[in-house]
Amino acid sequence: MIDLGPLTRHLPEFVPGSVWLVGAGPGDPGLLTARAIHALATADVLVYDALVGPDIVALVRPDAEREFAGKRGGKPSAKQRDITERLIELARQGKRVLRLKGGDPFVFGRGGEEALALHQAGVPFHVVPGITAGLGGLAAAGIPATTRDTNQAIVLMTGHYAVEGPEATDWAAFVRTGAPLVLYMAMSNLPAIVAAFTAAGLPPDTPMGFVTRATTPDQKVLVTTLAGAIEDTALAGIEAPTITVVGSIVPLRAALGYGDGRP
Ligand SMILES: C[S@@+](CC[C@H](N)C(=O)[O-])C[C@H]1O[C@@H](n2cnc3c(N)ncnc32)[C@H](O)[C@@H]1O
């Protein structure tokens, strides 16, 4: 077990019969918080998602039960309602239930929905933040999320919603903010997203960056433009999980000396 030394006194008790919704960060086990490590060392049961890598799962108490709740090998993922019902059931058995999610549990990870269901069921829960991929991924790629010279805001958004139709994201409204846009889950919609940004008036030479499997040994970074994005991502084999970033902060990576022999 990892000895957290003087940090131990800052760690709340993981009470039996409760659920901890914990962010595991973007991938590197070295980016786990002390509280996440404490939860791994104490949990009776671990319920984890596909984005949580084996190096992190391996840190759980050896005699804890492990339940996988993600999509694997093309098989459909467990239904969200089934997962929340399972969390409630395990907690009611008096277990310390660790619900571990990639990144931060409350950023595009359905942690909010799970917390709501636990609250409504009267199950005590505790939320442990993690480094979200949209920010950790940028930092790992040498792209500052803000500088005083480039931007006063940054938008974290999903690329997963509909691109057309009544439910569609108002892409033009986001473009009008002028802020860099950081998209989660954009790869399957990329051609439509590029078309929507172009239609919204973003110039073809707008810088775009892609950070895949950020902070892991398989991290890949691609810098291109709006006009080149579709072809260049296909050529580079960029696939999910990837963070896509659009705008003025992307060229800072080269200005910081990344990409030239640095990953
Ligand atoms: C369902 S969302 C979960 C986000 C997570 N809760 C967070 O805060 O990072 C999944 C998306 O997060 C992004 N993502 C998560 N981990 C990543 C990583 N290590 N590198 C790049 N993108 C990542 C990808 O866009 C992926 O499709």
The ligand as an SDF file (V2000), in Angstrom:
LIG
                    3D

 27 29  0  0  0  0  0  0  0  0999 V2000
  -16.8060   10.5210  -21.5740 C   0  0  0  0  0  0  0  0  0  0  0  0
  -15.5540   11.7300  -21.7240 S   0  0  0  0  0  0  0  0  0  0  0  0
  -14.8910   11.6720  -20.1260 C   0  0  0  0  0  0  0  0  0  0  0  0
  -14.1300   12.9060  -19.7370 C   0  0  0  0  0  0  0  0  0  0  0  0
  -13.5080   12.8170  -18.3610 C   0  0  0  0  0  0  0  0  0  0  0  0
  -14.5180   12.7790  -17.3230 N   0  0  0  0  0  0  0  0  0  0  0  0
  -12.5370   13.9730  -18.0970 C   0  0  0  0  0  0  0  0  0  0  0  0
  -12.8070   14.8240  -17.2310 O   0  0  0  0  0  0  0  0  0  0  0  0
  -11.5070   14.0140  -18.7550 O   0  0  0  0  0  0  0  0  0  0  0  0
  -14.3900   10.8870  -22.7210 C   0  0  0  0  0  0  0  0  0  0  0  0
  -13.5520   11.8120  -23.5550 C   0  0  0  0  0  0  0  0  0  0  0  0
  -12.5730   12.4580  -22.7490 O   0  0  0  0  0  0  0  0  0  0  0  0
  -11.4250   12.6870  -23.5180 C   0  0  0  0  0  0  0  0  0  0  0  0
  -10.2880   11.9990  -22.8870 N   0  0  0  0  0  0  0  0  0  0  0  0
  -10.2900   11.3120  -21.7440 C   0  0  0  0  0  0  0  0  0  0  0  0
   -9.0600   10.8860  -21.4290 N   0  0  0  0  0  0  0  0  0  0  0  0
   -8.2530   11.3150  -22.4120 C   0  0  0  0  0  0  0  0  0  0  0  0
   -6.8490   11.2250  -22.6640 C   0  0  0  0  0  0  0  0  0  0  0  0
   -6.0250   10.5950  -21.8310 N   0  0  0  0  0  0  0  0  0  0  0  0
   -6.3620   11.8100  -23.7690 N   0  0  0  0  0  0  0  0  0  0  0  0
   -7.1700   12.4860  -24.6100 C   0  0  0  0  0  0  0  0  0  0  0  0
   -8.4960   12.5960  -24.4380 N   0  0  0  0  0  0  0  0  0  0  0  0
   -9.0290   12.0350  -23.3440 C   0  0  0  0  0  0  0  0  0  0  0  0
  -11.6970   12.1540  -24.9160 C   0  0  0  0  0  0  0  0  0  0  0  0
  -12.2120   13.2210  -25.6960 O   0  0  0  0  0  0  0  0  0  0  0  0
  -12.7370   11.1170  -24.6410 C   0  0  0  0  0  0  0  0  0  0  0  0
  -13.5140   10.8390  -25.7930 O   0  0  0  0  0  0  0  0  0  0  0  0
  1  2  1  0
  2  3  1  0
  2 10  1  0
  3  4  1  0
  4  5  1  0
  5  6  1  0
  5  7  1  0
  7  8  2  0
  7  9  1  0
 10 11  1  0
 11 12  1  0
 11 26  1  0
 12 13  1  0
 13 14  1  0
 13 24  1  0
 14 15  1  0
 14 23  1  0
 15 16  2  0
 16 17  1  0
 17 18  1  0
 17 23  2  0
 18 19  1  0
 18 20  2  0
 20 21  1  0
 21 22  2  0
 22 23  1  0
 24 25  1  0
 24 26  1  0
 26 27  1  0
M  CHG  2   2   1   9  -1
M  END
$$$$
